[in-house]
């Protein structure tokens, strides 16, 4: 047993005996270890400060759970505890949309193996490279790579560059919905024609909704084309007058 291990044991014993400062001293002593473990994941998309906080929380849990009587040095117990806390954080807390757990774990395995594979093969790994390295099927790896897109969300204001032009994500996803305008126009039209008789409404529907010719309307209604023309003209004049009156 080293002097450091003996000192750690003494701090735990003092903490359990009621010393309020012993626990804090042990935590502060190993904070550099927690930071070092967090730095293993510095290439991830998560902010380093967040990772250090998670690792520090894992360190606190290690301090509270360590039992010196089991013969393990504190550092030997703390390292897997802190790493486990970091892995749980990546697995459970960093996904905007959570895919199945096995895909999350495979996605994290792919992320951890990316840099070693780049160093080994000298290029960005393909799905087949990850599959060979991890002993998984290429199809499952492809699913995990696709699922990795669920980890974060992009702002609609994020810029996307293509063909020398700059646009935002919102420009690609958004657009004018003319259905609202059509619905509003339909509601307005129904309100205006509600004062016309049934025959006039039917003639207008056949002419402007079904786009029938006046002769076709006449054949369907059993009247002359001249009668259809008169109904359409009179109806339009009535509607125009109502529109003008409503805007006065």
SULTA-V285045 format. One record per pair of residues at least 6 apart in sequence whose ideal C-beta (glycine too) atoms are under 8 Angstrom apart, sorted by the first residue. I is the first residue (numbers start at 1). J is the second residue. D is the distance in whole Angstrom. If there is no record, write none. Layout:
I_J_D + I_J_D
//
This chain:
1_73_8 + 2_73_8 + 5_73_5 + 5_74_7 + 8_26_6 + 8_29_8 + 8_68_7 + 8_73_7 + 8_74_4 + 9_68_4 + 11_22_5 + 11_23_8 + 11_25_6 + 11_26_5 + 12_22_7 + 12_26_7 + 12_63_8 + 12_66_6 + 12_68_6 + 12_74_8 + 13_68_8 + 14_22_4 + 15_22_4 + 15_23_4 + 15_26_7 + 23_63_6 + 23_64_8 + 26_63_5 + 26_74_7 + 27_59_6 + 27_60_6 + 27_63_6 + 30_59_6 + 30_63_8 + 30_74_7 + 30_75_7 + 30_78_6 + 31_56_6 + 31_59_7 + 33_59_7 + 33_75_7 + 33_78_7 + 33_79_7 + 33_82_7 + 34_52_7 + 34_55_4 + 34_56_5 + 34_58_7 + 34_59_4 + 34_78_8 + 34_82_6 + 35_52_5 + 35_55_7 + 37_55_5 + 37_79_7 + 37_82_5 + 37_83_6 + 37_86_7 + 38_48_7 + 38_51_4 + 38_52_5 + 38_54_7 + 38_55_4 + 38_86_7 + 39_48_8 + 39_51_8 + 40_86_8 + 41_51_6 + 41_86_6 + 41_90_7 + 42_48_6 + 42_51_7 + 43_115_7 + 44_51_8 + 44_90_7 + 44_111_7 + 45_94_8 + 45_151_7 + 45_152_6 + 46_89_8 + 46_90_7 + 46_94_6 + 51_86_7 + 51_89_8 + 54_85_6 + 54_86_6 + 54_89_5 + 55_82_5 + 55_85_7 + 55_86_6 + 57_85_6 + 58_78_8 + 58_81_5 + 58_82_4 + 58_83_8 + 58_84_7 + 58_85_3 + 58_86_7 + 59_78_6 + 59_81_8 + 59_82_6 + 61_81_6 + 61_85_7 + 62_74_7 + 62_77_6 + 62_78_4 + 62_81_4 + 62_82_6 + 63_74_8 + 63_78_8 + 65_77_8 + 65_81_7 + 66_72_8 + 66_74_5 + 66_77_5 + 66_78_7 + 68_74_8 + 87_108_7 + 90_108_5 + 91_101_7 + 91_104_5 + 91_105_7 + 91_108_7 + 94_151_6 + 94_152_8 + 95_104_7 + 95_150_6 + 95_151_5 + 96_150_6 + 96_151_7 + 96_152_6 + 96_153_5 + 97_150_4 + 98_104_7 + 98_150_7 + 99_107_8 + 99_147_4 + 99_150_6 + 103_143_6 + 103_144_5 + 103_147_4 + 104_147_7 + 106_134_7 + 106_136_7 + 106_140_7 + 106_141_7 + 106_144_4 + 107_144_4 + 107_145_7 + 107_147_6 + 107_148_5 + 107_151_8 + 109_134_6 + 110_130_5 + 110_134_7 + 110_141_7 + 110_144_6 + 110_145_7 + 110_148_7 + 111_148_7 + 113_125_8 + 113_130_7 + 113_133_6 + 113_134_6 + 114_125_6 + 117_125_4 + 117_129_6 + 117_130_7 + 117_133_6 + 118_124_7 + 118_125_7 + 121_129_6 + 125_133_8 + 127_138_5 + 127_141_5 + 127_142_5 + 127_145_6 + 128_138_5 + 128_141_8 + 130_136_8 + 130_141_5 + 130_145_8 + 131_137_6 + 131_138_4 + 131_140_8 + 131_141_5 + 134_141_7 + 154_169_5 + 155_169_7 + 156_168_6 + 156_169_5 + 156_170_3 + 156_173_7 + 156_174_7 + 157_168_5 + 157_169_7 + 157_170_7 + 158_168_6 + 158_169_5 + 159_166_5 + 159_167_7 + 159_168_6 + 160_166_7 + 160_167_6 + 160_168_7 + 160_169_6 + 160_171_8 + 160_172_6 + 192_239_5 + 192_242_6 + 192_243_7 + 193_200_8 + 193_201_5 + 193_204_6 + 193_235_8 + 193_239_7 + 195_238_8 + 195_242_7 + 196_204_7 + 196_235_6 + 196_238_7 + 199_221_8 + 199_231_7 + 200_231_6 + 200_234_7 + 200_235_5 + 202_221_7 + 203_217_6 + 203_221_7 + 203_228_6 + 203_231_5 + 203_232_6 + 203_235_7 + 204_232_7 + 204_235_6 + 206_212_5 + 206_216_8 + 206_217_5 + 206_220_7 + 206_221_8 + 207_214_7 + 207_217_6 + 207_228_8 + 207_232_6 + 212_220_7 + 214_225_5 + 214_228_5 + 214_229_6 + 214_232_7 + 215_225_5 + 217_225_8 + 217_228_5 + 218_224_6 + 218_225_5 + 218_227_7 + 218_228_5 + 221_228_7
//
